[in-house]
């Protein structure tokens, strides 16, 4: 599976290229927080598996709405904290307060991209197509070739994001 930070770096170019259209906070939270499901399982001592959070259903319905509400509220309630956090990580900030529509779109893309990349890199992902089916066998979308291609693609997107990030530093 792509490492959790790579999920963000794979969608971060959207923000760098169209910063007024894509909210970086929403992209960050939505592309990475799905993996909190695995952290929870680890903390309670259960085997790690992809549950309901790692389904297209969750990533396209409940999750983007919840992330959008959190990001929208945070950008209005804690703008100075967010600005200083971005500055600490030398993250170029072109716009802080995005519209709810922009935040929702960013959340939708971040969550969907996480599940999309996981679709090709996980041999077993039982809840991927929930509620239509719960896969009790090998993920039908997985193959070693697709997994390798996905890793290469995500690594290239991550490298491109880092390039754009550094390029943004130099503008300061």
N, C-alpha and C positions, 0 to 999 in steps of 0.2 A: 504494500500500500504506500502511496506517496506520504512522506512525512507530513505531519499537520502543517508546519510552516509553508511547505511547498503548495499546499492547497491555496493559501493566500497569495503566494507569489505567482501562481498561475493565473489569477484574475486581476492582480494589481495593475497590469498594463492598462486596463480599462480606465482606471483612475488617472494614471499618468498621461494618457492620451486625451481623455475627455473628462477632466477633473470637475467641471461644472455639472456634468451629467451623472457621474458615479461617485457615491459617497464612500470614502476610504474606510471609515469606521464600520459601515454596514458590510462592505466587502470583507473586511478582516474578521468581524464576528461571525458572519454567516458562513464563511468558508472554513472556519476552524472550530467553532463551538459544537458542531455536530459530533466531534470526537470526544466531547465531554461524556458521552454515553460510555465510552470505553474506560475513561478515568473512573467513572462511578463504579463500573463493574470491578475494576482493579482494587478500588478502595474497600469494597465490601467482600472481596475475596472470591468473586465468581469468575468463571472462565471468560476470557475475552471473546466476544462475538458481536457481529453487527445485528442489532435489534431494530426496533421500529424507527429509531432516529435515522438509521441508514436506509431509509426507503424514499423513493420518489414522492410518495404520498406525503410524508412528513416534510420533506425538503421543499415541496411546492405549495403547501397549505399552511399548516400551523406555524412552522418554523420561521418563514419570512415575515409573517405578521408579528410574531413575538419579538424578533430581532429588530424590526422596524420601529416598534413602539419604544423599545429600550434606547435605540440610537437617537430617535427623534427627541425623546425626553432628555437624554444626556447632552445633546448638542445645545439644547436651550437652557438647561439647568446648570451645566458645568463647562461653559465655553472656554474659560481661562485655563482650567485644568487640562482640557483637550489640547489647547494651543501649546501649553508648556510640554505636554507629553510628545506631541509631534516635533516640537523643537528639540527635545532631548534626543530623539532618534534621528534628527536631521531629516525629517520627512517633509518634503515640500507640500505646503498646505496652500491651496489656491482658493478654497472656499470652505468655510466651516459649517454654516447652517444650510443644509440642503432641504428641498421640499420633501414632504412625506412621500410623494410619488417617486422621487429620485432615490430616496432611502429604501423604499419598498422594492424597486427594480434592482437595486444593488444587492439587497438581501436575497431576493429571488435568484439572481444569477450566482451569487456566492454559494448558496446552499445546493442549488442544482448542479453546479460545476463539481462540488465535492462528491456528490453521489455519482455523477457521470464518470469521474475519474476512478472512483472506487468500483464502479461497475466492471471495469476492464481489468482491475488489478487484484480482485479478491476471488479466490477459487470458491469460497463458500460465503454467501451473503443471503441468508434465508428470507429476510424481509424486504428485499430490494423492490419487488413488485407488489407489495402489500397495498391494498386489500384484495387485489385480484387473485393472488396466489402467495402462499408461503412456500418457498423452495426448500424441499427436504433433501435435495441432492446437490450436485455441483451446479454452480451458477452457469446458466446456459450462455452467457455473454463472455465468460472468461476463457481465455486460451493463453498459453505461454507467449505466443507471438503478440497478441494484443497487450498483454501485460508489459512486455518489453517496449513495445511502441509507445504505450502510455507513459512509462517512466521517462523515456527519451523526450517525448513531447513536453511533459511537465517540467523536466529539467531545463529544456530550452526556454520555456516560458519564464521559469524562475530566474534564469540567467539574464534574460531580457529585462525582467522587472528590476533586478539589481542594477543593471546598466542604466535604466531610466532613473532609478533612485539616485545613483551617484551623479548622473547628469544634472538632476535637480539640485544637488548640493552645490554644484559648481556655479549655478546661477545666483546663489546667495552672496 
